[in-house]
Amino acid sequence: MTPAPGYDVVVAGGGPAGCAAALALVRAGRSVLLADAGTGPPKTGEALVSVGRLLLADLGVAGPVLGSGHLPCHGTLSAWGSAALHAVDSLHDPYGHGWHLDRPLFDRRLRAAARAAGADVAEHTGVRRPARQPDGTWRLTLGDRTGGGERTVRCRWVVDATGRRAALAVRSGARRCTGDRLTALHLLLDPAPQTPTDGRSLVESDEDGWWYSALLPSRHRLVAYFTDPDLLAAVRGPERFRDRLLATRHLSGRALPHGLGTLRPPRRAPAHSAHLDRVHGAGWTAAGDAAAAFDPLSSQGILTALYTGLSAGQAVDARLHGDRTALADYAAKVAAARGAYHHGHRAVHAQETRWADRPFWARRQRTTGPGCGACRGKQLSATPGAGGR
Ligand SMILES: Cc1cc2nc3c(=O)[nH]c(=O)nc-3n(C[C@H](O)[C@H](O)[C@H](O)COP(=O)(O)OP(=O)(O)OC[C@H]3O[C@@H](n4cnc5c(N)ncnc54)[C@H](O)[C@@H]3O)c2cc1C
């Protein structure tokens, strides 16, 4: 029987976290397979904050990944805590402007960069049935989702970058802790007859949640409403969604030029904060949303995925060189990122006092911090730091 091909590391998940981990590992001389299932909720209309360019530059891919195809984002307008609109302009940002991403293009370019750097990249391929062998290596099944069947590979280490489900880490015994139940309802409005000149994104709170809107590189407009599942009834379906949208003071003015006549049904996506009780174990390390997923209000998801992916790749390389503290140091970095996020999350929600007695806002005032029963005192004891929107 032909032995299964072997790698130092198999990275499961080809989003920003998996690509950053794969790039860090191949640049350190490791043999890497990056497998991406291409499953999960479709990602449209996400913004990358300006400092993301630095992480992409550290990975050596800023030019090709941020090339044409995305739109610059010159700032954010928000009506939060009062009905007045406040602007945060990228002119005052030391790192310049951010980007409204064509997210599928962004991810494809990251995977192409990993391939160009030397990783084997398997598209439409899910990593299944991880089995740890008596000698400490892994035997993994790769399933081709385009009908190409299954094959087996071996490796010394697995990076779980499978997104919010943390599929492999949970299978290896880690526990997923969720901080809230935030849910997004989102849809794309057709391009307006005249392209809007203001490309800034807009955030606007209401009594049961908050709205987000941005113009995409395709000139479609993304509108998304974030609330809790038990409050969704008031916005479910195109008509209720439109009525609620039209009741906004600022966002309605952005949406109307795109035509609100016949709306498609909004799509639903999980958007809650979540984390693992441990981000590494015997032969595995989790990165990106798999390790810690943040409320999209923070605009930190992709940045954190790149940061934890890069850090996880470096830590796994060090661990394979025999460094016994590298993964604990990595866990401390994830904990610090979570601590900063929770500090900012609390501070931002404390600014919205207009509907303090409504369930959505009352729940967010009660949130106590980054720890939870399952992980308090374990690997992820977080250090609060600076944060914010
Ligand atoms: C509604 C919404 C809006 C958001 N807006 C923003 C925003 O504006 N800015 C921002 O920075 N962040 C935003 N985020 C967060 C951002 O989408 C995530 O933080 C980011 O995508 C995480 O990257 P990742 O690589 O960890 O995971 P993902 O991007 O989820 O990638 C995981 C990949 O793993 C693959 N996969 C899953 N299982 C397997 C398997 N078994 N084997 C192989 N592959 C597998 C999936 O197909 C997927 O391609 C938003 C999130 C939501 C829900």
PDBQT file of the ligand as one rigid body, heavy atoms in Angstrom, charges set to zero:
ROOT
HETATM    1  C1  LIG A 401     -22.251  39.447   9.619  1.00  0.00    +0.000 C 
HETATM    2  C2  LIG A 401     -20.773  39.583   9.854  1.00  0.00    +0.000 A 
HETATM    3  C3  LIG A 401     -20.115  40.739   9.464  1.00  0.00    +0.000 A 
HETATM    4  C4  LIG A 401     -18.732  40.862   9.678  1.00  0.00    +0.000 A 
HETATM    5  N1  LIG A 401     -18.109  42.006   9.294  1.00  0.00    +0.000 NA
HETATM    6  C5  LIG A 401     -16.779  42.162   9.526  1.00  0.00    +0.000 A 
HETATM    7  C6  LIG A 401     -16.088  43.359   9.117  1.00  0.00    +0.000 A 
HETATM    8  O1  LIG A 401     -16.673  44.278   8.540  1.00  0.00    +0.000 OA
HETATM    9  N2  LIG A 401     -14.758  43.437   9.373  1.00  0.00    +0.000 N 
HETATM   10  C7  LIG A 401     -14.057  42.437   9.990  1.00  0.00    +0.000 A 
HETATM   11  O2  LIG A 401     -12.844  42.566  10.208  1.00  0.00    +0.000 OA
HETATM   12  N3  LIG A 401     -14.689  41.280  10.379  1.00  0.00    +0.000 NA
HETATM   13  C8  LIG A 401     -16.014  41.123  10.137  1.00  0.00    +0.000 A 
HETATM   14  N4  LIG A 401     -16.635  39.959  10.517  1.00  0.00    +0.000 N 
HETATM   15  C9  LIG A 401     -15.824  38.881  11.111  1.00  0.00    +0.000 C 
HETATM   16  C10 LIG A 401     -15.018  38.117  10.034  1.00  0.00    +0.000 C 
HETATM   17  O3  LIG A 401     -15.895  37.601   9.044  1.00  0.00    +0.000 OA
HETATM   18  C11 LIG A 401     -14.284  36.938  10.692  1.00  0.00    +0.000 C 
HETATM   19  O4  LIG A 401     -13.690  37.343  11.898  1.00  0.00    +0.000 OA
HETATM   20  C12 LIG A 401     -13.195  36.342   9.785  1.00  0.00    +0.000 C 
HETATM   21  O5  LIG A 401     -13.763  35.863   8.591  1.00  0.00    +0.000 OA
HETATM   22  C13 LIG A 401     -12.499  35.184  10.512  1.00  0.00    +0.000 C 
HETATM   23  O6  LIG A 401     -11.546  34.595   9.651  1.00  0.00    +0.000 OA
HETATM   24  P1  LIG A 401     -11.139  33.048   9.850  1.00  0.00    +0.000 P 
HETATM   25  O7  LIG A 401     -10.068  32.786   8.871  1.00  0.00    +0.000 OA
HETATM   26  O8  LIG A 401     -10.904  32.768  11.279  1.00  0.00    +0.000 OA
HETATM   27  O9  LIG A 401     -12.453  32.223   9.504  1.00  0.00    +0.000 OA
HETATM   28  P2  LIG A 401     -13.320  32.184   8.171  1.00  0.00    +0.000 P 
HETATM   29  O10 LIG A 401     -13.140  33.420   7.375  1.00  0.00    +0.000 OA
HETATM   30  O11 LIG A 401     -14.690  31.824   8.631  1.00  0.00    +0.000 OA
HETATM   31  O12 LIG A 401     -12.692  30.997   7.316  1.00  0.00    +0.000 OA
HETATM   32  C14 LIG A 401     -12.846  29.653   7.706  1.00  0.00    +0.000 C 
HETATM   33  C15 LIG A 401     -12.668  28.793   6.465  1.00  0.00    +0.000 C 
HETATM   34  O13 LIG A 401     -12.574  27.429   6.894  1.00  0.00    +0.000 OA
HETATM   35  C16 LIG A 401     -13.287  26.615   5.975  1.00  0.00    +0.000 C 
HETATM   36  N5  LIG A 401     -13.614  25.361   6.683  1.00  0.00    +0.000 N 
HETATM   37  C17 LIG A 401     -14.581  25.128   7.601  1.00  0.00    +0.000 A 
HETATM   38  N6  LIG A 401     -14.513  23.853   8.029  1.00  0.00    +0.000 NA
HETATM   39  C18 LIG A 401     -13.476  23.267   7.367  1.00  0.00    +0.000 A 
HETATM   40  C19 LIG A 401     -12.884  21.970   7.392  1.00  0.00    +0.000 A 
HETATM   41  N7  LIG A 401     -13.359  21.001   8.185  1.00  0.00    +0.000 N 
HETATM   42  N8  LIG A 401     -11.836  21.730   6.566  1.00  0.00    +0.000 NA
HETATM   43  C20 LIG A 401     -11.329  22.691   5.749  1.00  0.00    +0.000 A 
HETATM   44  N9  LIG A 401     -11.855  23.944   5.696  1.00  0.00    +0.000 NA
HETATM   45  C21 LIG A 401     -12.902  24.223   6.508  1.00  0.00    +0.000 A 
HETATM   46  C22 LIG A 401     -14.484  27.453   5.581  1.00  0.00    +0.000 C 
HETATM   47  O14 LIG A 401     -14.989  27.029   4.344  1.00  0.00    +0.000 OA
HETATM   48  C23 LIG A 401     -13.853  28.863   5.498  1.00  0.00    +0.000 C 
HETATM   49  O15 LIG A 401     -13.376  29.141   4.198  1.00  0.00    +0.000 OA
HETATM   50  C24 LIG A 401     -18.009  39.817  10.310  1.00  0.00    +0.000 A 
HETATM   51  C25 LIG A 401     -18.675  38.656  10.710  1.00  0.00    +0.000 A 
HETATM   52  C26 LIG A 401     -20.045  38.535  10.489  1.00  0.00    +0.000 A 
HETATM   53  C27 LIG A 401     -20.748  37.273  10.939  1.00  0.00    +0.000 C 
ENDROOT
TORSDOF 0
